Amino acid sequence: MKKNILIILVHYMLFANSNGPNQGHANNAPNFNNCTSCHSGNVNTGDGSVAFSGLPDSYVPGETYEITVNVTGDNDRGYGFQAIAQSGETVAGVISLNPNSENAEMNGNYVQQNSPTTSGSWVFDWIAPSSDVGNVTFSVSGLATGGNSGNGGDEVYTHSFSVPAQVPLDFTGLFFSEYAEGSSNNKYLEIFNGTSETVSLDDVVILGNYNGNPWSETFTFETGASIDVGDVYVIASSQADATILALADETLAYADPWYIAAFNGDDVRALAQIDGGDTTILDMIGTLEGGDPGTGWDVAGVENGTAEHTLVRKADVTQGNEGDWISSAGTNEDDSEWHVLEQDNWEYLGSHPHEITVDGPSISIISPQDGATISSDQVSIEFSVSNFNIGSDGDNSDGHIHYVLDDNEPVMHYSIDPISLTDLDDGEHVFSIWLVDSNHDPLDPFIGDTLNFTTSHANDITAIYDIQFVSDPDTDDASPLDGEQVTIRGVVTGEFWGSNNNRNLVV
């Protein structure tokens, strides 16, 4: 009976050297057992080591990584190991063998040698957890065999390495900061990096369409292109003005092979992130909804704002519209995310953001001058309006005009055509004009102008023409008003005081 027991013990000792260990000897939580449980010697006192290679700086959930364990140091009969990946005391991800795995086996959630190897190297796969589980600790215990046939003289090495989850870059701060549909080929797109990190454009594309069609183009950036924090990236037509080209990061010839910088006001451009097979819209100019808009889309109340204009994103915008162009475009200067500038205005290209001061609405009387005396019973009031669309409701207008003469009732006016006042009494008059919204309410603050003038037509003014007119100059040179008293208005340019009645004025 004793003999049988001795044979069993010897067999166990040989098994411990030749094959993989039991589970729980990878120097891992919670007990941190290692190969010294079966092998003699102190930990990490030999001339070798155990280490991982192929571990990422941070893991992407669900990603597969090929990892290698290497054991070095003096040995007599080869090397062995056991390793595991854990988050705290819980197994993290899945370890599995791959076609490159040799002399290795799985023992539950542990990977280990299935026989000693003189290379001291083993390869396996690790599939990261499907979600962020925090730091993952890779633990390993390595063995370099000693000089005898048992467990004596062996060297044991341990090592652990923690890998954090890769925090996905927040692309929401990446958006179009400027757009120009200029004359000729003066067209460009400017992209701003408002995130907290440098953004690689390897996983970013620009989608394009034409004339209301579905997406027809996916533009990819130059290899290695990136945008530093707070910087911009400009894509322009290669035939654009030299001012634009000097600030462009990438220039595109027409159809070679891209059309992305060859667009009109009714073509959509979208900035998108590509993640595997998923495409996420970050920002969009225009919309696929509703088909071809014709010339362009309205922006900030400006008709066809995407056509023959430069659009600059307001400074308080911190992310793209995620495809909601309608809200981004807005209906007026206040609720729009964009400043609408005149065509071929490139003043703000090459940087972002900008504090752009846009003049508010104004109305001013041009003619007649304030304080004028008018020798007539009628007057035409000419005026100018800025930054305010005059029209009727439904005409995409901001409102219209009210005016009043003296103490009369206000009159509505729906155009910028001159206002004609007739049948005026002689005397002083006060004319007031102001802007109102579609509800006939004055703007806040009040925007208007006032004119003071005097009319005087008690004595009718005779035109110079009527004094000089004769039906037949060859036979008659006498004025038809000869001998009559008339009132004329003009400028005296000369006078002659001769003898007798030879006196005259040149008017």
FIROVEX-682716 format. One line per 4 residues: number of its first residue (from 1); their letters; for each residue x, y negated, z of C-alpha. Coordinates in steps of 0.1 Angstrom, whole numbers. Each point is the difference from the previous one (the first is absolute). Layout:
residues N
NUM) a) X Y Z ~ ...
//
This chain:
residues 507
1) mkkn) 0 0 0 ~ 28 -24 8 ~ 17 8 -33 ~ -32 -10 -19
5) ilii) -1 -33 19 ~ 36 -8 -9 ~ -7 7 -37 ~ -29 -24 0
9) lvhy) 20 -28 16 ~ 29 4 -25 ~ -25 -1 -28 ~ -16 -33 13
13) mlfa) 34 -16 3 ~ 8 8 -37 ~ -34 -13 -11 ~ 6 -33 18
17) nsng) 31 -6 -21 ~ -12 13 -33 ~ -36 -13 -3 ~ -20 -31 9
21) pnqg) -8 -9 36 ~ -34 1 17 ~ -21 -32 -1 ~ 8 -29 22
25) hann) 38 -3 -3 ~ 4 -30 -23 ~ 8 -24 29 ~ -35 -14 -3
29) apnf) -27 -12 24 ~ -13 9 24 ~ 27 23 14 ~ 30 -9 -22
33) nnct) 13 36 -1 ~ 28 7 -24 ~ 23 28 -11 ~ 17 1 34
37) schs) -30 19 12 ~ 15 31 -17 ~ 36 -11 -8 ~ 29 -8 22
41) gnvn) 18 -34 0 ~ -8 -36 7 ~ -21 -22 -23 ~ 19 -23 -24
45) tgdg) 35 7 13 ~ 14 17 -31 ~ 16 -15 -30 ~ -31 1 -21
49) svaf) -35 -15 -2 ~ -35 5 -13 ~ -18 -27 -20 ~ -29 -7 -24
53) sglp) 4 -14 -35 ~ -28 -12 -23 ~ -21 -15 28 ~ -17 -33 -12
57) dsyv) 5 -32 18 ~ -37 0 5 ~ -26 25 -12 ~ -30 -6 -23
61) pget) -30 20 12 ~ -6 31 -22 ~ 34 -4 -17 ~ 22 31 -4
65) yeit) 37 -2 9 ~ 28 26 -6 ~ 21 2 31 ~ 33 17 7
69) vnvt) 15 12 33 ~ 38 3 1 ~ 20 17 28 ~ 38 -5 0
73) gdnd) 28 12 23 ~ 23 30 5 ~ -19 33 -2 ~ 8 36 -4
77) rgyg) -32 15 -14 ~ -20 -29 -14 ~ -26 -25 12 ~ -36 -1 11
81) fqai) -26 -26 9 ~ -36 -8 9 ~ -18 -32 -7 ~ -35 -16 5
85) aqsg) -17 -34 -7 ~ -22 -14 28 ~ -18 -32 10 ~ 3 1 38
89) etva) -7 37 8 ~ -22 5 -30 ~ 11 15 -33 ~ 2 -27 -26
93) gvis) -5 8 -37 ~ 7 34 -15 ~ 34 16 -5 ~ 2 26 -28
97) lnpn) 26 18 -21 ~ 5 -10 -36 ~ 18 17 -30 ~ 33 -14 13
101) sena) -3 16 34 ~ 25 29 7 ~ 6 20 31 ~ -29 -18 17
105) emng) -34 10 14 ~ -30 -16 16 ~ -7 10 36 ~ -34 -17 7
109) nyvq) 7 -37 -3 ~ 37 5 3 ~ 25 5 -28 ~ 31 20 7
113) qnsp) 26 24 -15 ~ -10 35 -8 ~ 36 11 0 ~ 33 -17 7
117) ttsg) 15 -19 -29 ~ 35 -12 -6 ~ -11 -31 -18 ~ -18 -14 31
121) swvf) -25 -17 -22 ~ -38 6 -4 ~ -26 -18 -21 ~ -37 -3 6
125) dwia) -29 -24 -7 ~ -18 -22 25 ~ -35 -14 -9 ~ -6 -31 20
129) pssd) -33 -3 20 ~ -29 -12 -21 ~ -3 -31 22 ~ 23 -21 22
133) vgnv) 7 19 32 ~ 27 -22 12 ~ 37 10 2 ~ 8 36 -10
137) tfsv) 29 16 18 ~ 20 26 -19 ~ 18 23 25 ~ 25 27 -8
141) sgla) 23 24 19 ~ 30 14 -20 ~ 22 29 7 ~ 36 8 -10
145) tggn) 8 36 8 ~ 29 9 22 ~ 27 27 -1 ~ -17 30 15
149) sgng) -28 21 -13 ~ -25 -12 27 ~ -10 -34 11 ~ 32 -10 16
153) gdev) 22 -27 -13 ~ -28 -17 -21 ~ -2 -37 -3 ~ -34 -17 2
157) yths) -8 -35 -14 ~ -32 -20 3 ~ -13 -31 -18 ~ -32 -20 -3
161) fsvp) -10 -28 -23 ~ -32 -22 1 ~ -17 -11 -32 ~ -26 -28 1
165) aqvp) -30 -2 -22 ~ 4 -22 -30 ~ -22 -30 4 ~ -17 -6 -33
169) ldft) 8 -34 -15 ~ -29 -24 3 ~ -6 -11 -36 ~ -29 -22 9
173) glff) 24 -30 1 ~ 10 5 -36 ~ -22 -20 -24 ~ -1 -23 -30
177) seya) 11 -34 10 ~ -2 -18 -34 ~ -15 7 -34 ~ 4 -21 -32
181) egss) -19 4 -32 ~ 19 -28 -17 ~ 2 -12 -35 ~ 17 22 -26
185) nnky) 20 27 18 ~ 3 -19 33 ~ -15 28 21 ~ 13 15 32
189) leif) -10 18 32 ~ 17 -8 33 ~ -1 26 29 ~ 7 -10 36
193) ngts) 13 22 28 ~ -18 -11 31 ~ 8 33 19 ~ 26 3 28
197) etvs) 24 21 -21 ~ 17 1 -34 ~ -24 17 -24 ~ 12 25 -26
201) lddv) -20 -3 -31 ~ 6 37 -9 ~ -35 9 12 ~ -17 -32 -12
205) vilg) -15 -5 -35 ~ -21 -26 -18 ~ -31 12 -17 ~ -13 -18 -31
209) nyng) -30 -1 -23 ~ -12 -20 -29 ~ -33 -15 -10 ~ -22 18 25
213) npws) 14 35 -7 ~ 10 25 27 ~ 36 0 13 ~ 22 5 -30
217) etft) 35 -6 14 ~ 21 9 31 ~ 31 -22 2 ~ 29 13 20
221) fetg) 27 -23 13 ~ 37 3 -9 ~ 18 28 19 ~ 11 -12 34
225) asid) -20 -32 -1 ~ -9 -14 34 ~ -13 -32 17 ~ 16 -13 32
229) vgdv) -22 -13 28 ~ -14 -34 -9 ~ 12 2 -36 ~ -18 3 -33
233) yvia) 4 21 -32 ~ -9 -17 -33 ~ -10 20 -31 ~ -2 -22 -32
237) ssqa) -2 2 -37 ~ 34 1 -16 ~ -11 -28 -23 ~ -11 -24 28
241) dati) 14 -34 6 ~ 36 -2 13 ~ -12 -14 33 ~ -20 32 6
245) lala) 27 23 -12 ~ 25 -16 23 ~ -21 12 30 ~ -11 34 -14
249) detl) 13 32 15 ~ -13 21 -29 ~ -9 -11 -35 ~ -21 20 -23
253) ayad) 0 -1 -38 ~ -34 3 -16 ~ -10 37 -3 ~ 35 12 7
257) pwyi) -15 21 15 ~ -20 -21 24 ~ -29 -25 -5 ~ -2 -8 37
261) aafn) 14 -36 -6 ~ -20 -5 -31 ~ -35 -8 12 ~ -29 -24 -5
265) gddv) -25 -13 25 ~ -23 29 -3 ~ 26 27 7 ~ 2 17 34
269) rala) 33 5 19 ~ 2 20 32 ~ 29 7 24 ~ -2 35 13
273) qidg) 19 25 22 ~ 6 35 -11 ~ 1 27 27 ~ 2 34 -15
277) gdtt) -31 4 -21 ~ -18 -29 18 ~ -1 -36 -14 ~ -9 -28 24
281) ildm) -9 -34 -14 ~ 18 -27 20 ~ -10 -31 -20 ~ -19 -8 -31
285) igtl) -5 -29 -24 ~ -33 5 -19 ~ -24 29 3 ~ -10 30 -20
289) eggd) -36 -5 11 ~ -23 -17 -24 ~ 21 6 -31 ~ 18 -27 -20
293) pgtg) -7 -34 16 ~ 6 -17 -33 ~ 27 -27 4 ~ 8 6 36
297) wdva) -13 2 36 ~ -10 -30 20 ~ 24 -9 29 ~ -7 -24 28
301) gven) -30 -14 -20 ~ 22 -6 -30 ~ -16 15 -31 ~ 23 25 -17
305) gtae) 26 -6 27 ~ 21 30 -11 ~ 3 -14 -35 ~ 24 -28 -8
309) htlv) 8 -7 36 ~ 26 7 26 ~ -13 16 32 ~ 19 -3 33
313) rkad) -9 20 31 ~ -9 -22 30 ~ 26 0 28 ~ -24 15 25
317) vtqg) -6 32 -20 ~ 20 29 16 ~ -10 30 -21 ~ -15 10 -33
321) negd) -37 3 -7 ~ 1 38 -3 ~ -20 -3 -32 ~ -27 -24 12
325) wiss) 7 -26 -26 ~ -34 -17 3 ~ 6 -10 37 ~ 36 -9 -8
329) agtn) -10 -23 -29 ~ -27 -17 21 ~ -25 -25 -12 ~ 17 -33 10
333) edds) 33 -15 12 ~ -8 8 36 ~ -9 37 -2 ~ 24 10 -27
337) ewhv) 34 16 7 ~ 15 -19 -29 ~ 10 -35 -11 ~ -9 -5 -36
341) leqd) 26 -21 -18 ~ 2 -13 -36 ~ 14 22 -27 ~ 39 0 -2
345) nwey) 4 -12 36 ~ 30 21 12 ~ 10 -23 29 ~ -5 27 26
349) lgsh) 15 30 -18 ~ 28 19 17 ~ -10 -3 37 ~ -30 3 23
353) phei) -19 -12 19 ~ -7 -37 -8 ~ -20 -27 17 ~ -19 -14 -30
357) tvdg) -20 -31 6 ~ -30 -1 -24 ~ -17 -34 -4 ~ -36 0 11
361) psis) -30 -12 -20 ~ -1 -37 -9 ~ -22 -24 -20 ~ 9 -35 -10
365) iisp) -16 -28 -21 ~ 21 -10 -30 ~ -21 -27 -16 ~ -11 -27 6
369) qdga) 25 -13 25 ~ -12 -7 35 ~ -13 -36 3 ~ -5 -5 -38
373) tiss) -26 -24 -14 ~ -19 15 -29 ~ -19 -23 -24 ~ -26 26 -8
377) dqvs) -30 17 15 ~ 16 34 -5 ~ 33 17 10 ~ 17 34 -7
381) iefs) 17 15 31 ~ 30 22 -9 ~ 15 22 26 ~ 24 29 5
385) vsnf) -3 32 21 ~ 29 22 11 ~ 1 35 15 ~ -38 4 0
389) nigs) -21 17 -27 ~ -31 -21 -9 ~ -30 18 -12 ~ -34 16 7
393) dgdn) -5 30 22 ~ 11 32 -17 ~ 26 -18 -21 ~ 28 11 23
397) sdgh) 0 -36 13 ~ 11 -13 33 ~ -29 -24 0 ~ -11 -33 -16
401) ihyv) -2 -37 4 ~ -23 -24 18 ~ -1 -37 -6 ~ -20 -30 11
405) lddn) -3 -36 -11 ~ -7 -25 27 ~ -29 12 22 ~ -16 24 -25
409) epvm) -4 37 4 ~ 30 22 -7 ~ 2 15 -35 ~ 15 35 -9
413) hysi) 26 2 -28 ~ 12 34 -13 ~ 29 -10 -23 ~ 30 -23 -1
417) dpis) -15 -21 -28 ~ -3 -37 7 ~ -30 -12 19 ~ -20 -27 -18
421) ltdl) -18 -26 21 ~ -26 -22 -19 ~ -24 -29 6 ~ 21 -14 28
425) ddge) -11 -32 17 ~ 25 -28 2 ~ 19 -1 32 ~ 23 22 21
429) hvfs) -3 38 0 ~ 15 29 19 ~ 4 33 -17 ~ 10 31 20
433) iwlv) 9 35 -13 ~ 9 32 19 ~ 5 37 -3 ~ -26 25 14
437) dsnh) -1 38 2 ~ -26 21 -16 ~ -24 -7 29 ~ 2 -37 -7
441) dpld) 20 -5 32 ~ 29 -25 0 ~ 34 17 2 ~ 17 1 34
445) pfig) 21 -22 2 ~ -20 -24 -21 ~ 14 -5 -36 ~ -13 -31 -18
449) dtln) 7 -34 -14 ~ -17 -34 -1 ~ -2 -28 -25 ~ -10 -36 5
453) ftts) -9 -20 -31 ~ -21 -30 -11 ~ -22 -4 -30 ~ -8 -33 -17
457) hand) -18 -3 -32 ~ -22 -32 5 ~ 16 -15 -31 ~ 2 24 -28
461) itai) 34 4 -14 ~ 4 -6 -38 ~ 24 22 -17 ~ 28 -16 -21
465) ydiq) -12 21 -29 ~ -34 -16 1 ~ 15 -35 -1 ~ 23 8 -30
469) fvsd) -24 21 -21 ~ -10 -13 -34 ~ -17 20 -27 ~ 22 -12 -28
473) pdtd) 34 -13 10 ~ 7 -12 -36 ~ -29 -24 0 ~ -7 -7 36
477) dasp) 24 -7 29 ~ -24 -16 24 ~ -8 19 32 ~ -36 11 3
481) ldge) 1 -15 35 ~ 14 -33 -11 ~ -13 -27 23 ~ -13 23 27
485) qvti) 13 4 35 ~ 14 35 7 ~ 18 18 28 ~ 29 21 -9
489) rgvv) 24 21 20 ~ 37 4 -11 ~ 35 -11 6 ~ 12 -34 -13
493) tgef) 32 6 -20 ~ 4 -35 -15 ~ -15 -35 -2 ~ 1 -30 -25
497) wgsn) -9 -36 9 ~ 1 -21 -32 ~ -14 -33 -8 ~ -38 -6 -3
501) nnrn) -17 34 3 ~ 29 21 -11 ~ 1 19 32 ~ -2 38 5
505) lvv) 9 29 23 ~ 13 34 -12 ~ -18 27 19
//
